[in-house]
Amino acid sequence: MKALDRRFTEHLTGLGWLAEDRGVVVGVSGGVDSMTLLHLMRFRDGPPQVRLHAVHIDHRMRADSGADAAWVGGICAEWGIPFHLREAGRAVATEAGGRKLRYRFFEEVRRGLGDGAVTMTAHTADDQAETVLFRAARGSGPRGLAGIRAARPPSVVRPLLPFRRTEIEAHAAARGIPYREDPTNLDPRWTRNRLRHEILPALEEAVPGARAALAALAGTSGTEGAALDELVDGRIAALEAGSAGDRHRGRPPGDAPCAFSLDRGALRALSLPVLTLVLRRAVQRLGGDPGRGATDALVRFAREDGSGRRVAVAGGVVVERDMDVLRIRQEGGGR
């Protein structure tokens, strides 16, 4: 097998993520995955050359978290990499809160590097398996089971996603890459830690190859989910009703419209599974977040002639009945 650094460069080149003088922000926690990613980018052989920057977030979850930040900054100074530090205003209490803080700062630094800059995070195939298992346990459909995307808008990429944590650790040991173990990564109060240290090892023992299978499931689900979205977008375009839909006719199916006006008679003629997907997809394309209960309510609203002329959906989307038309629009948007 080729050395990880060669496969890493080939992977980036194949995806078009390397370009001369491109600004690259690497999110660095100080752990083995992110330090290996930073080392791979800093000491990668051959062109093109990029403008590399490291970003660290002090979540203030431990009394000595500032020491980790100082250590990462010191390594970046040794390696000649500009270092950006952001300290949380208060200790981060949830995984979601920490993630929101990180990506907001990543994007702030990336924008400062100009057009074409990207942010790299050190998610691995093991992170992918953990994510898919977690989402499966919560009952996610194909969209959720697609797991961690290789690229996330506007400009986040995950170049270590094809690689297992064991091979990253072996590469770090062979190259003498320094890193620090964060004790909070062992805290069972965090869901991901329990999945990583308790549930996935037990699953792997019961079903050998489970980690790899879960990571592969993400790829399959992503492909099938994208194909399904494309097909449903085409159906939505075919269902658009009259002049109310003219303002966004001619847009490619993937483009974000401001509203949909759908022929209610044609909607009613759809089978229940297709109608469900059409309504959910239309609402999601406008920024809505329809859960199971909201989706069921939308289906009833579209098919039945009960009381009420509008339904509000989480995410700021409103669905309205007007004679033979079902209008789906952003709250506050024009009719």
C-alpha positions as CSV (number, residue, x, y, z in Angstrom):
1,M,0.0,0.0,0.0
2,K,1.3,3.5,-0.8
3,A,2.3,5.7,2.1
4,L,-0.5,7.8,3.5
5,D,1.1,11.1,2.5
6,R,1.2,10.0,-1.2
7,R,-2.4,8.7,-1.1
8,F,-3.5,11.9,0.6
9,T,-2.0,14.1,-2.1
10,E,-3.4,12.0,-4.9
11,H,-6.8,12.2,-3.2
12,L,-6.7,16.0,-3.0
13,T,-5.5,16.4,-6.5
14,G,-8.2,14.1,-7.8
15,L,-10.9,16.1,-6.2
16,G,-9.4,19.4,-7.4
17,W,-8.9,20.7,-3.9
18,L,-5.3,21.9,-4.6
19,A,-4.7,25.0,-6.6
20,E,-1.7,27.3,-6.7
21,D,-1.7,30.1,-4.1
22,R,-5.0,28.9,-2.7
23,G,-5.8,29.9,0.9
24,V,-6.3,26.9,3.1
25,V,-7.6,27.0,6.7
26,V,-7.0,23.9,8.8
27,G,-9.1,23.4,11.9
28,V,-6.7,22.1,14.6
29,S,-7.7,20.8,18.0
30,G,-4.3,19.4,18.8
31,G,-5.4,15.8,18.6
32,V,-3.7,13.2,16.3
33,D,-6.2,13.6,13.4
34,S,-6.0,17.4,13.1
35,M,-2.2,17.6,13.8
36,T,-1.6,14.9,11.1
37,L,-3.7,16.9,8.6
38,L,-1.8,20.0,9.4
39,H,1.5,18.2,9.0
40,L,0.4,16.6,5.7
41,M,-0.5,20.0,4.3
42,R,2.6,21.8,5.6
43,F,5.2,19.2,4.5
44,R,3.5,17.9,1.4
45,D,5.9,17.3,-1.5
46,G,5.6,19.1,-4.8
47,P,3.4,21.8,-6.3
48,P,1.1,23.5,-6.0
49,Q,1.9,25.7,-3.1
50,V,-0.9,27.0,-0.9
51,R,-1.2,29.7,1.8
52,L,-1.7,27.6,4.9
53,H,-3.3,28.9,8.1
54,A,-4.2,27.0,11.3
55,V,-7.3,27.8,13.4
56,H,-7.8,26.7,17.0
57,I,-10.9,27.1,19.2
58,D,-10.5,27.2,23.0
59,H,-13.9,25.8,24.1
60,R,-13.0,26.4,27.8
61,M,-14.4,23.0,28.7
62,R,-11.4,22.3,31.0
63,A,-9.4,24.5,33.3
64,D,-6.2,23.8,31.3
65,S,-7.6,24.2,27.9
66,G,-5.6,27.4,27.4
67,A,-2.4,25.3,27.7
68,D,-3.6,23.3,24.7
69,A,-4.2,26.5,22.7
70,A,-0.7,27.7,23.6
71,W,0.9,24.4,22.6
72,V,-0.8,24.3,19.2
73,G,0.3,27.9,18.7
74,G,3.8,27.0,19.5
75,I,3.9,24.1,17.0
76,C,2.5,26.3,14.3
77,A,5.3,28.8,15.0
78,E,7.9,26.1,14.7
79,W,6.3,24.9,11.4
80,G,6.0,28.5,10.1
81,I,2.2,28.4,9.9
82,P,0.1,31.5,10.7
83,F,-2.1,30.7,13.8
84,H,-5.5,32.0,14.6
85,L,-7.0,31.5,18.1
86,R,-10.6,32.1,19.3
87,E,-11.6,31.7,23.0
88,A,-15.2,30.9,23.8
89,G,-16.9,33.7,25.8
90,R,-18.1,31.0,28.2
91,A,-17.5,27.3,28.5
92,V,-19.2,25.3,25.7
93,A,-21.9,23.1,27.2
94,T,-23.1,21.1,24.2
95,E,-21.6,19.3,21.1
96,A,-23.8,21.4,18.9
97,G,-22.7,24.6,20.5
98,G,-19.1,23.8,20.1
99,R,-19.6,22.9,16.4
100,K,-21.4,26.1,15.7
101,L,-18.6,28.2,17.3
102,R,-16.0,26.3,15.3
103,Y,-17.5,26.7,11.9
104,R,-18.3,30.3,12.5
105,F,-14.7,31.1,13.3
106,F,-13.4,28.9,10.4
107,E,-15.5,30.8,8.0
108,E,-14.4,34.2,9.4
109,V,-10.7,33.3,8.9
110,R,-11.3,31.7,5.5
111,R,-13.0,34.8,4.1
112,G,-10.0,36.8,5.1
113,L,-7.9,34.8,2.7
114,G,-9.8,35.8,-0.3
115,D,-11.7,34.1,-3.1
116,G,-11.1,30.4,-3.6
117,A,-10.0,29.7,0.0
118,V,-11.1,26.5,1.6
119,T,-11.4,25.2,5.2
120,M,-10.2,21.7,5.9
121,T,-11.4,19.6,8.9
122,A,-9.8,16.4,10.0
123,H,-12.9,14.1,10.0
124,T,-11.9,10.5,9.3
125,A,-13.6,7.3,8.2
126,D,-14.1,6.4,11.8
127,D,-15.9,9.7,12.4
128,Q,-18.1,8.8,9.5
129,A,-19.0,5.5,11.0
130,E,-19.8,7.1,14.3
131,T,-22.0,9.7,12.6
132,V,-24.0,7.2,10.5
133,L,-24.6,4.9,13.6
134,F,-25.8,7.9,15.6
135,R,-28.2,9.1,12.9
136,A,-29.5,5.6,12.3
137,A,-30.2,5.3,16.0
138,R,-32.3,8.5,15.7
139,G,-34.2,7.2,12.7
140,S,-32.7,9.3,10.0
141,G,-33.5,8.7,6.4
142,P,-31.1,8.6,3.4
143,R,-30.2,12.3,3.8
144,G,-29.1,11.7,7.4
145,L,-27.4,8.4,6.7
146,A,-25.2,10.1,4.1
147,G,-23.3,11.2,7.2
148,I,-20.4,13.6,6.9
149,R,-20.2,15.2,3.5
150,A,-16.8,15.3,1.8
151,A,-17.6,19.0,1.1
152,R,-19.9,21.3,2.9
153,P,-21.0,24.7,1.6
154,P,-19.7,27.2,1.3
155,S,-16.1,26.0,1.3
156,V,-15.5,23.3,3.9
157,V,-13.7,20.1,2.7
158,R,-12.8,16.9,4.6
159,P,-9.6,15.4,3.0
160,L,-9.1,12.7,5.7
161,L,-12.6,11.2,5.2
162,P,-11.3,8.1,3.2
163,F,-8.7,7.2,5.9
164,R,-9.0,5.1,9.0
165,R,-7.9,6.5,12.4
166,T,-5.5,3.6,12.9
167,E,-3.5,4.5,9.7
168,I,-3.5,8.1,10.7
169,E,-2.1,7.2,14.1
170,A,0.5,4.9,12.5
171,H,1.6,7.7,10.1
172,A,1.9,10.2,13.0
173,A,4.0,7.7,14.9
174,A,6.3,7.0,11.9
175,R,6.8,10.7,11.2
176,G,7.1,11.9,14.8
177,I,4.1,14.2,14.5
178,P,3.3,15.7,18.0
179,Y,-0.2,15.8,19.4
180,R,-2.0,16.1,22.6
181,E,-4.7,13.9,24.0
182,D,-7.8,15.8,25.2
183,P,-9.2,14.1,28.3
184,T,-12.7,15.3,27.4
185,N,-12.6,12.8,24.5
186,L,-13.0,10.1,27.1
187,D,-15.9,11.7,28.9
188,P,-18.9,9.3,28.6
189,R,-21.3,12.2,29.0
190,W,-20.6,13.2,25.4
191,T,-22.6,11.0,23.0
192,R,-19.8,10.7,20.4
193,N,-17.4,9.4,23.1
194,R,-19.8,6.6,24.1
195,L,-20.2,5.6,20.5
196,R,-16.5,5.7,19.9
197,H,-15.3,3.9,23.0
198,E,-18.2,1.6,24.0
199,I,-20.8,1.0,21.3
200,L,-18.8,0.8,18.1
201,P,-16.1,-1.5,19.6
202,A,-18.9,-3.8,20.9
203,L,-20.6,-3.7,17.4
204,E,-17.3,-4.4,15.7
205,E,-16.8,-7.4,17.9
206,A,-20.3,-8.7,17.2
207,V,-20.2,-7.9,13.5
208,P,-16.6,-7.7,12.2
209,G,-16.2,-5.0,9.6
210,A,-19.0,-2.9,11.0
211,R,-17.0,0.3,11.0
212,A,-16.1,0.0,7.3
213,A,-19.7,-1.0,6.4
214,L,-21.1,2.0,8.2
215,A,-18.7,4.3,6.4
216,A,-19.6,2.7,3.1
217,L,-23.3,3.1,3.9
218,A,-22.7,6.9,4.0
219,G,-21.4,6.8,0.4
220,T,-24.3,4.7,-0.8
221,S,-26.9,6.8,1.0
222,G,-25.4,10.0,-0.3
223,T,-25.5,8.9,-3.9
224,E,-29.1,7.6,-3.6
225,G,-30.2,10.7,-1.7
226,A,-28.8,13.0,-4.3
227,A,-30.5,11.0,-7.1
228,L,-33.8,11.0,-5.2
229,D,-33.5,14.8,-4.7
230,E,-32.9,15.3,-8.4
231,L,-35.9,13.2,-9.3
232,V,-38.2,14.9,-6.8
233,D,-37.0,18.4,-7.9
234,G,-38.1,17.4,-11.4
235,R,-41.5,16.4,-10.2
236,I,-41.9,19.7,-8.3
237,A,-41.1,21.6,-11.5
238,A,-43.7,19.7,-13.3
239,L,-46.3,20.4,-10.7
240,E,-45.8,24.2,-10.6
241,A,-49.1,25.9,-11.3
242,G,-49.8,28.8,-13.6
243,S,-48.3,32.3,-13.5
244,A,-47.6,32.2,-9.8
245,G,-44.7,29.9,-10.6
246,D,-43.4,31.9,-13.5
247,R,-41.0,34.0,-11.4
248,H,-38.8,30.9,-10.9
249,R,-39.6,28.9,-14.0
250,G,-36.5,28.2,-16.1
251,R,-34.3,27.8,-13.0
252,P,-32.3,24.6,-12.8
253,P,-34.0,22.2,-10.3
254,G,-31.2,22.6,-7.8
255,D,-31.4,26.4,-7.7
256,A,-33.0,27.9,-4.6
257,P,-36.4,29.5,-5.5
258,C,-38.3,32.0,-3.3
259,A,-41.6,30.1,-3.4
260,F,-43.5,27.3,-5.0
261,S,-47.1,27.3,-6.3
262,L,-48.1,23.7,-6.9
263,D,-51.2,22.4,-8.6
264,R,-53.2,20.9,-5.8
265,G,-55.2,18.6,-8.0
266,A,-52.0,17.1,-9.4
267,L,-50.6,16.8,-5.9
268,R,-53.7,14.9,-4.8
269,A,-53.2,12.4,-7.7
270,L,-49.8,11.5,-6.4
271,S,-49.2,8.3,-4.4
272,L,-48.8,8.9,-0.7
273,P,-45.0,8.2,-0.8
274,V,-44.3,10.5,-3.7
275,L,-46.6,13.3,-2.3
276,T,-44.7,13.0,1.0
277,L,-41.3,13.4,-0.6
278,V,-42.5,16.3,-2.9
279,L,-43.8,18.3,0.0
280,R,-40.9,17.6,2.3
281,R,-38.4,18.5,-0.4
282,A,-40.2,21.7,-1.4
283,V,-40.2,22.9,2.2
284,Q,-36.6,22.0,2.7
285,R,-35.5,23.9,-0.4
286,L,-36.9,27.0,1.1
287,G,-35.1,26.5,4.4
288,G,-37.8,24.6,6.3
289,D,-37.2,21.8,8.7
290,P,-40.2,19.4,8.5
291,G,-40.1,16.6,11.1
292,R,-42.3,13.5,10.9
293,G,-45.2,15.2,12.6
294,A,-45.0,18.3,10.4
295,T,-44.7,16.2,7.2
296,D,-47.8,14.2,8.1
297,A,-49.6,17.5,8.7
298,L,-48.5,18.8,5.3
299,V,-49.8,15.7,3.6
300,R,-53.2,16.0,5.2
301,F,-53.3,19.7,4.4
302,A,-52.6,19.1,0.8
303,R,-55.1,16.3,0.4
304,E,-58.0,17.2,2.6
305,D,-60.5,20.1,2.6
306,G,-60.6,20.7,6.3
307,S,-60.6,24.0,8.1
308,G,-57.6,26.4,8.1
309,R,-55.8,27.9,5.1
310,R,-52.2,27.8,6.3
311,V,-49.6,25.7,8.1
312,A,-46.4,27.1,9.5
313,V,-43.3,24.8,9.4
314,A,-40.1,25.1,11.5
315,G,-37.5,27.1,9.7
316,G,-39.7,30.0,8.6
317,V,-41.8,28.3,5.9
318,V,-45.5,28.8,5.4
319,V,-47.8,26.5,3.3
320,E,-51.1,28.0,2.2
321,R,-54.2,26.8,0.3
322,D,-55.7,29.0,-2.3
323,M,-58.4,27.4,-4.3
324,D,-56.7,24.8,-6.5
325,V,-53.1,25.9,-5.6
326,L,-50.9,25.0,-2.8
327,R,-48.4,27.8,-2.1
328,I,-45.2,27.1,-0.2
329,R,-43.2,30.2,0.6
330,Q,-40.7,31.7,3.1
331,E,-42.4,33.5,6.0
332,G,-42.5,37.2,5.1
333,G,-41.9,36.4,1.4
334,G,-44.2,37.6,-1.3
335,R,-47.2,35.6,-2.4
